[in-house]
Amino acid sequence: MRSPLSPEELDALARRRANAKMGWYLHALVFVLVNALVFAMSRYAFGTRPWSVYPLLGWGLGLGLHGVSVFLLGNGSGLRERMVQREREALQREQAHARDRQPRP
């Protein structure tokens, strides 16, 4: 099991997580504002074809992936922490196994 984090480590982790989430919220706000403007331009200024759906879909995919990286895979997320813990345990087992196989004087 992982040792408890110090207060400084907890603070640093909390700040990184909060900054990542704030970055996503800002990204989502800009996405909504810009795509509303682009929709208005495609609807009222540059013809009647709904071409604004293409940038919306592309940027929406990017926003979705950004959200996955922040909320599911980001620093301190449960999934990432479990994966790191599994890798740490596997490396520790390998080291212990290698130590056990070394000849003793």
MARBASE-292304 format. One record per residue (C-alpha): x, y, z negated. Coordinates in steps of 0.25 Angstrom, whole numbers, plus 2048, in hexadecimal, padded with zeros to 3 digits. Example, Ala and Ser with C-alpha at 12.3 -4.5 7.8 and 13.67 -1.06 7.14 Angstrom:
2
xx, yy, zz
831, 7EE, 7E1 .
837, 7FC, 7E3 .
# end
This chain:
105
xx, yy, zz
800, 800, 800 .
805, 80E, 803 .
80A, 816, 7F7 .
801, 822, 7F3 .
804, 830, 7FA .
80B, 83B, 7F2 .
803, 848, 7F1 .
80C, 84E, 7FB .
80A, 843, 805 .
7FB, 843, 803 .
7FA, 852, 805 .
803, 851, 812 .
7FA, 846, 817 .
7ED, 84D, 814 .
7F2, 85A, 81B .
7F6, 851, 827 .
7E9, 84B, 828 .
7E1, 858, 826 .
7EA, 85F, 831 .
7E7, 854, 83A .
7D8, 855, 838 .
7D8, 864, 839 .
7E0, 862, 846 .
7D5, 859, 84B .
7CA, 863, 847 .
7D0, 86E, 84E .
7D2, 866, 85A .
7C3, 862, 85A .
7BF, 871, 858 .
7C8, 875, 864 .
7C2, 869, 86C .
7B4, 86E, 86A .
7B6, 87D, 86C .
7BE, 87A, 879 .
7B5, 870, 87F .
7A9, 879, 87C .
7B0, 884, 884 .
7B4, 87A, 88F .
7A5, 875, 890 .
7A0, 883, 891 .
7AA, 886, 89C .
7A6, 879, 8A4 .
797, 87C, 8A2 .
796, 88B, 8A4 .
7A3, 890, 8AB .
7AA, 885, 8B4 .
79E, 87E, 8BB .
794, 874, 8B6 .
79B, 867, 8B6 .
79E, 863, 8A8 .
7AD, 862, 8A9 .
7AF, 865, 89B .
7AD, 857, 897 .
7BB, 853, 89C .
7C3, 85C, 892 .
7B9, 858, 887 .
7BB, 849, 889 .
7CA, 84A, 88A .
7CC, 854, 87E .
7C1, 84C, 876 .
7C9, 83F, 878 .
7D6, 847, 873 .
7CE, 84C, 867 .
7C9, 83E, 864 .
7D7, 838, 864 .
7DB, 844, 85B .
7D0, 840, 851 .
7D4, 832, 851 .
7E3, 835, 84F .
7DF, 83F, 843 .
7D3, 837, 83C .
7D7, 829, 83F .
7E6, 828, 842 .
7EB, 834, 83B .
7F5, 836, 830 .
7EF, 830, 823 .
7E3, 829, 82A .
7DF, 81B, 825 .
7E3, 814, 832 .
7F1, 81A, 833 .
7F4, 818, 825 .
7F0, 809, 826 .
7F8, 807, 832 .
804, 80E, 82C .
802, 805, 81F .
802, 7F9, 827 .
80E, 7FC, 82F .
815, 800, 822 .
812, 7F3, 81C .
816, 7EB, 828 .
824, 7F2, 828 .
825, 7EF, 81A .
822, 7E1, 81C .
82D, 7E0, 827 .
837, 7E7, 81F .
834, 7DD, 813 .
835, 7D1, 81D .
842, 7D6, 823 .
848, 7D8, 815 .
844, 7CA, 811 .
84A, 7C4, 81D .
858, 7CA, 81A .
862, 7C1, 814 .
866, 7C4, 806 .
874, 7C4, 801 .
# end
